[in-house]
Amino acid sequence: MTYIDGFVIPVKTADKQAFLDHARRIDKFFIEYGALRVVEGWGDDVPVGKVTDFARSVQATEDETVVFSWIEWPDKATRDAAFKAMESNAAMMAEPMPFDGKRMIFGGFTPVHIEEK
């Protein structure tokens, strides 16, 4: 069964192109190491909640946009092997992040239900 890594990232709105350029370079590594698909979603309709919301989850400021991204893997074993291999990939580790990685939230998820057309 597939495995999903999810990410919520605050990115300076003015740095959207730098983020996209970064994603195009980095996402190729994920695919090279076995990911089936990488999706980068630029916040468009991200409402402020009464208790919590995406922006508060990453302490986004008014000049930042929330990005929601995910990586689909064929299974957790492929994902785990990929992350281990990427740690020793000097080119990937040298890639500067156009966002504050300390405020990124992420996690790995096992799908429990998938509805498709």
C-alpha positions in Angstrom: 0.0 0.0 0.0 1.2 3.5 -0.7 2.7 5.8 1.9 2.3 9.6 2.1 4.6 12.3 3.5 2.8 15.6 4.1 4.3 19.0 4.7 2.9 22.5 5.6 5.4 25.3 5.0 5.3 29.1 5.4 6.9 30.7 2.4 7.4 34.5 1.8 4.8 35.4 -0.8 7.4 37.4 -2.7 9.6 34.3 -2.9 7.0 32.2 -4.8 9.2 31.8 -7.9 12.3 30.9 -5.7 10.1 28.3 -4.0 8.9 26.8 -7.3 12.5 26.7 -8.6 13.6 25.0 -5.5 10.7 22.5 -5.7 11.6 21.6 -9.3 15.1 20.8 -8.3 14.4 19.0 -5.0 11.3 17.1 -6.2 13.4 15.4 -8.9 15.5 13.8 -6.1 12.3 12.3 -4.5 11.3 10.8 -7.8 14.8 9.5 -8.4 14.7 7.7 -5.1 11.3 6.1 -5.8 8.5 8.6 -5.1 5.5 8.1 -7.3 4.4 11.7 -7.2 5.2 15.0 -5.5 2.6 17.7 -5.3 3.3 21.3 -4.2 0.2 23.4 -3.4 0.4 27.2 -3.0 -2.2 28.5 -0.5 -5.2 30.0 -2.3 -8.2 29.6 0.0 -6.7 29.1 3.5 -9.2 30.5 6.0 -8.4 31.8 9.5 -9.9 29.4 12.0 -11.5 30.1 15.3 -9.2 27.8 17.2 -6.4 26.8 14.8 -5.6 26.9 11.2 -2.8 26.2 8.6 -1.2 29.6 9.1 -1.1 29.4 12.8 0.3 25.8 12.7 3.5 27.2 11.1 3.4 30.7 12.6 3.0 32.2 9.1 3.2 36.0 9.0 1.2 38.4 6.9 3.8 38.4 4.2 3.9 34.6 3.9 1.7 32.1 2.1 1.1 28.6 3.4 2.2 25.8 1.1 0.7 22.3 1.5 2.8 19.6 -0.2 2.8 15.8 -0.2 4.9 13.0 -1.6 3.4 9.7 -2.6 5.6 6.6 -2.2 4.8 3.0 -3.3 5.3 1.9 0.4 7.0 3.0 3.6 10.1 0.8 3.0 10.8 2.8 -0.2 10.3 6.1 1.6 12.6 5.1 4.5 15.3 3.9 2.1 15.0 7.1 0.1 15.3 9.4 3.1 18.4 7.4 4.3 20.0 7.7 0.9 19.1 11.4 0.6 21.0 12.2 3.8 24.2 11.2 2.1 23.4 13.1 -1.1 25.7 16.1 -1.0 23.9 18.0 -3.8 20.5 17.6 -2.1 21.8 18.5 1.3 23.5 21.6 -0.1 20.3 22.9 -1.6 19.3 26.1 0.3 15.7 26.2 1.4 13.7 29.4 0.4 11.6 29.1 3.6 12.1 28.7 7.3 12.5 25.0 7.8 12.2 25.3 11.6 8.5 26.2 11.1 7.7 23.5 8.6 5.5 20.7 10.0 5.6 17.3 8.4 4.8 13.7 9.0 4.4 10.3 7.4 0.9 8.7 6.9 -0.5 5.3 6.1 -3.6 5.7 3.9 -6.6 4.1 5.6 -9.2 5.1 2.9 -8.9 6.3 -0.7 -11.8 7.4 -2.7 -11.2 7.8 -6.4 -13.3 8.5 -9.5 
